[in-house]
Amino acid sequence: MGDIAERVGVSRTTVSFVLNDRPDAGIPDETRRRVIDAAAELGYRPNAGARALAARRSDWYGIVTEIVTAPFAVDVIKGAQDRALEQGKFLLIASSESEVATEAAGIEKLLEQRVEGLLYAATWHRAVHVPDVVREVPAVLVNCFDAEGSLPAVVPDEVGGGRRGTQRLLDAGHTRIGFITLDPAIPASVGRRQGYEEALNDAGVPVDPALVIAGDATADGGYAAACELLDSADRPTAIFCGNDRMAMGAYDAIKERGLAIPRDVAVVGFDNQELIAAYLRPRLTTIALPFQEMGARGVDMLAALTAGQPIGTETVTIDCPLLERSSV
């Protein structure tokens, strides 16, 4: 297909749509004719097995992720696999190891196996530039969204999670609630802070800019930000951390000052990183990212696409639940 695309001056995706006779692709008749002519001139012949598979459902979905052994990926795959099995489907998995060339090769291998659709999953919630080859089959993005807005996606409800964590602290009687943010440029940071501010506004509690400190997503960043909050003249009685690693640093800052959690300062985290949240003392109350649920919803969306149901390029958000432990 690559030779045909080069000859005609179009993408591999366009060639694939023409040769697989996709009437919904919106390809001009003139372009179709040129692709077919080039295929004939170059002696292109689809593999017999591929033709047979193209004529029926393969019962396989593909999933591409950056680091297949990362906890997030394990949960996404678990959710996707369980839902796929319910539908009589199976998963083929490719790990890109965050390398562009490896990702491209992995996607090509999945397509060679004639997967019916692809899930493209990211390590952290962000905009991504999806390789054109992904569009050769129905595709859904998980924990990320297409920078061009041309593919459906399923992402965590960061705003809802921010509201939920803040509301838990408000319900415990706190009104001086510090917030340690992630990098302000990433969607997770923007959404979580928005939820924090919305919850305060709804409760009639003024948003105090002095209580919002930027961290760098690390334990050291959380420690430094918590020190700044705790050493202020009117320190907060609670701290909502943008992730669990920063909460770990905040714990150290609180304890260094002879303060007790949650008696003197309550703490809520975000992400539910099990190796942190469940093992801090006291155990950390946190907002969980719904990785399994996102994987399952992604498969549901793929099923709709492969059945010819129009779902457009919508972005679906999944609730981020509060996991109550002992830090509030």
C-alpha positions in Angstrom: 0.0 0.0 0.0 2.9 2.3 0.7 4.1 2.2 -2.9 0.6 3.0 -4.2 0.2 5.9 -1.8 3.5 7.3 -2.9 2.7 6.9 -6.6 -0.7 8.7 -6.2 0.4 11.2 -3.6 -2.2 10.3 -1.0 -2.0 8.7 2.5 -1.9 4.9 3.2 -5.3 5.4 4.9 -6.8 6.7 1.6 -5.4 3.7 -0.3 -6.7 1.3 2.3 -10.2 2.9 2.1 -10.3 2.6 -1.7 -8.9 -0.9 -1.9 -11.3 -2.1 0.8 -14.2 -0.3 -0.9 -15.2 1.9 2.0 -18.1 3.9 0.6 -18.3 6.1 3.8 -14.8 7.4 3.5 -15.8 10.5 1.4 -13.0 9.9 -1.2 -13.5 11.7 -4.5 -14.2 9.5 -7.6 -11.1 10.8 -9.3 -8.9 9.9 -6.4 -10.4 6.4 -6.3 -9.7 5.9 -10.0 -6.1 7.0 -9.6 -5.6 4.6 -6.7 -7.1 1.7 -8.5 -5.1 2.4 -11.6 -1.9 2.6 -9.6 -2.7 -0.6 -7.8 -3.1 -2.3 -11.2 0.1 -0.9 -12.6 2.1 -2.0 -9.5 0.6 -5.5 -9.6 -1.0 -5.1 -6.2 -2.9 -8.3 -5.1 -4.5 -8.5 -1.6 -3.5 -11.6 0.3 -6.1 -14.3 0.0 -6.3 -14.8 3.7 -6.7 -11.0 4.2 -9.5 -10.9 1.6 -11.3 -13.7 3.5 -10.9 -12.0 6.8 -12.0 -8.7 5.4 -15.3 -10.4 4.4 -16.1 -11.4 7.9 -15.6 -10.2 11.5 -12.2 -11.2 13.0 -13.4 -11.2 16.6 -10.2 -9.3 17.6 -9.6 -5.8 18.9 -6.2 -4.3 19.2 -4.9 -2.1 22.0 -1.8 0.1 21.8 -0.3 1.5 25.0 3.0 3.1 25.9 4.2 0.8 28.7 2.2 -2.4 28.9 3.5 -3.2 32.4 2.6 0.1 34.0 -0.2 -0.1 36.6 -2.5 2.2 34.5 -2.0 0.0 31.4 -2.7 -3.2 33.4 -6.0 -1.8 34.6 -7.0 -0.4 31.2 -6.3 -3.8 29.6 -8.2 -5.6 32.3 -11.3 -3.5 31.8 -11.1 -3.7 28.0 -10.4 -7.5 28.0 -13.3 -8.3 30.4 -15.7 -6.2 28.3 -14.4 -7.7 25.1 -14.9 -11.2 26.4 -18.5 -10.4 27.3 -19.0 -9.5 23.6 -17.2 -12.6 22.3 -14.1 -10.7 21.3 -10.4 -10.9 22.2 -7.6 -8.4 22.6 -4.2 -8.2 20.8 -1.8 -5.9 22.7 1.1 -3.8 21.4 3.4 -1.8 23.7 5.1 1.3 22.1 7.6 1.8 25.0 7.0 5.5 24.2 9.0 5.2 21.0 7.5 6.5 17.8 9.0 3.8 15.6 8.0 1.0 17.9 4.5 2.4 18.1 4.2 2.5 14.3 5.5 -1.0 14.0 3.1 -2.3 16.6 0.1 -0.7 15.0 1.1 -2.1 11.6 1.3 -5.6 13.2 -2.1 -5.3 14.7 -3.6 -4.2 11.4 -1.9 -7.1 9.7 -3.9 -9.4 12.0 -7.0 -7.7 10.7 -8.3 -6.4 14.1 -11.8 -5.0 13.9 -10.9 -1.9 15.8 -8.1 -0.2 17.9 -7.9 1.3 21.4 -5.1 3.8 21.7 -4.3 4.4 25.4 -2.0 7.0 26.9 -0.1 6.9 30.2 -1.5 10.2 31.3 -4.4 12.4 30.2 -3.3 14.6 27.4 -3.8 15.6 23.8 -2.1 13.2 21.3 -1.2 13.3 17.6 -2.5 9.9 16.4 -0.6 8.2 13.5 -2.7 8.3 10.3 -2.6 4.5 10.1 -4.8 4.2 13.2 -7.7 5.6 11.1 -7.6 2.5 8.8 -10.0 0.8 11.3 -12.5 2.1 13.9 -10.5 3.6 16.7 -11.1 5.0 20.2 -8.7 6.9 22.4 -8.4 6.1 26.1 -7.1 8.5 28.7 -6.2 10.9 25.9 -7.8 12.9 23.1 -7.0 13.7 19.5 -5.3 17.1 19.1 -7.3 17.4 15.8 -10.6 16.4 17.4 -11.2 13.7 14.7 -11.5 10.6 16.9 -13.8 9.6 19.7 -12.2 9.4 23.2 -12.9 8.3 26.8 -11.1 10.3 29.5 -11.4 10.7 33.3 -13.8 13.4 34.7 -11.0 15.5 36.2 -13.4 18.3 37.1 -15.7 16.0 38.9 -12.8 14.4 40.7 -11.6 17.9 41.8 -15.1 18.7 43.1 -15.4 15.4 44.9 -12.1 15.7 46.8 -12.8 19.3 47.8 -16.3 18.5 48.9 -15.0 15.7 51.1 -12.9 18.3 52.9 -15.7 20.8 53.1 -18.0 18.1 54.6 -15.4 17.5 57.3 -15.7 21.1 58.3 -12.7 22.6 56.5 -12.8 26.0 54.8 -9.1 26.8 54.7 -8.2 24.2 52.0 -4.9 24.4 50.3 -4.5 23.0 46.8 -1.2 21.8 45.3 -1.5 21.8 41.5 0.2 19.8 38.8 1.8 21.4 35.7 -0.9 24.0 34.8 -0.5 23.2 31.1 -1.9 19.6 31.3 -5.6 18.8 31.2 -5.6 16.9 34.5 -4.3 20.0 36.3 -6.7 22.3 34.6 -9.7 20.1 35.4 -8.8 19.3 39.0 -8.2 22.9 39.8 -11.5 23.9 38.2 -13.3 21.3 40.3 -11.6 22.6 43.4 -12.7 26.1 42.7 -16.3 25.1 41.7 -16.8 23.2 45.0 -15.6 26.1 47.0 -17.8 28.6 45.1 -20.8 26.3 45.5 -20.2 26.2 49.3 -19.8 30.0 49.5 -16.2 29.7 50.4 -14.0 32.3 48.7 -11.2 31.0 46.5 -7.9 32.3 48.1 -5.1 32.4 45.5 -2.6 32.2 48.4 -3.8 28.7 49.1 -3.1 27.5 45.6 0.6 26.4 45.1 2.2 24.8 42.1 3.9 21.5 42.6 5.8 19.5 40.0 4.0 16.2 40.4 6.8 14.7 42.5 7.1 14.0 46.3 9.7 16.7 46.5 7.4 19.2 44.8 4.6 18.3 47.1 6.9 18.7 50.1 8.0 22.2 49.0 4.5 23.4 48.2 3.2 22.0 51.6 6.0 23.8 53.4 5.0 27.1 51.8 1.3 26.5 52.8 2.1 25.4 56.3 4.5 28.2 57.1 2.0 30.9 56.0 0.5 33.2 58.7 -3.0 31.7 58.2 -2.1 28.1 57.3 -4.7 25.7 55.9 -6.4 23.0 57.9 -6.6 20.7 54.9 -4.5 20.2 51.7 -5.8 18.7 48.5 -2.9 17.4 46.5 -3.0 17.2 42.7 -1.6 13.6 42.9 -0.6 11.0 45.4 3.1 11.5 45.0 2.8 15.2 46.1 0.6 14.0 49.0 3.5 11.8 50.1 5.7 14.9 50.2 3.0 16.9 52.0 2.9 14.2 54.7 6.6 14.8 55.4 6.1 18.5 55.7 3.2 18.2 58.0 4.9 15.7 60.3 8.1 17.7 60.4 6.2 20.6 62.0 4.8 18.4 64.8 1.3 18.3 63.3 -0.9 15.2 63.1 -2.9 13.9 60.1 -5.9 14.3 60.1 -6.2 16.0 63.5 -4.3 19.1 62.6 -4.2 18.9 58.8 -6.3 16.7 56.6 -5.0 15.5 53.3 -6.6 14.2 50.1 -4.7 12.9 47.1 -5.5 12.1 43.5 -4.8 9.1 41.3 -5.0 6.3 43.9 -1.5 5.0 43.2 -1.8 1.9 45.3 1.9 1.7 46.4 1.5 5.2 47.9 -2.1 5.7 49.0 -2.5 2.4 50.7 0.8 2.4 52.5 1.2 5.9 53.8 0.3 6.2 57.5 -2.3 7.3 58.0 -3.6 5.7 54.8 -4.4 8.3 52.2 -7.9 9.3 51.2 -7.7 9.9 47.5 -9.6 10.3 44.2 -9.1 7.2 41.9 -8.6 7.3 38.2 -11.1 4.9 36.5 -8.7 3.0 34.3 -10.7 -0.2 34.2 -13.9 1.6 33.5 -12.3 3.6 30.7 -11.0 0.4 29.1 -14.5 -1.1 29.2 -16.2 2.0 27.8 -13.6 2.2 25.0 -14.6 -1.4 24.0 -18.3 -0.4 24.1 -17.5 2.5 21.8 -15.5 0.3 19.4 -18.4 -2.2 19.3 -20.8 0.6 18.3 -18.4 1.8 15.6 -17.8 -1.6 14.1 -21.6 -2.2 14.1 -21.9 1.0 11.9 -23.5 3.1 14.6 -22.5 6.8 14.3 -20.9 8.1 17.5 -19.0 11.0 15.9 -15.9 12.3 17.7 -17.4 12.7 21.1 -15.3 12.6 24.2 -16.9 10.6 27.0 -15.9 11.3 30.6 -15.9 8.7 33.4 -16.5 9.5 37.1 -13.4 9.5 39.4 -14.6 8.0 42.7 -13.4 9.0 46.2 -11.6 6.2 48.1 -12.1 6.9 51.8 -9.2 5.9 54.0 -7.8 7.6 57.1 -6.4 11.0 56.2 -9.5 13.1 56.6 
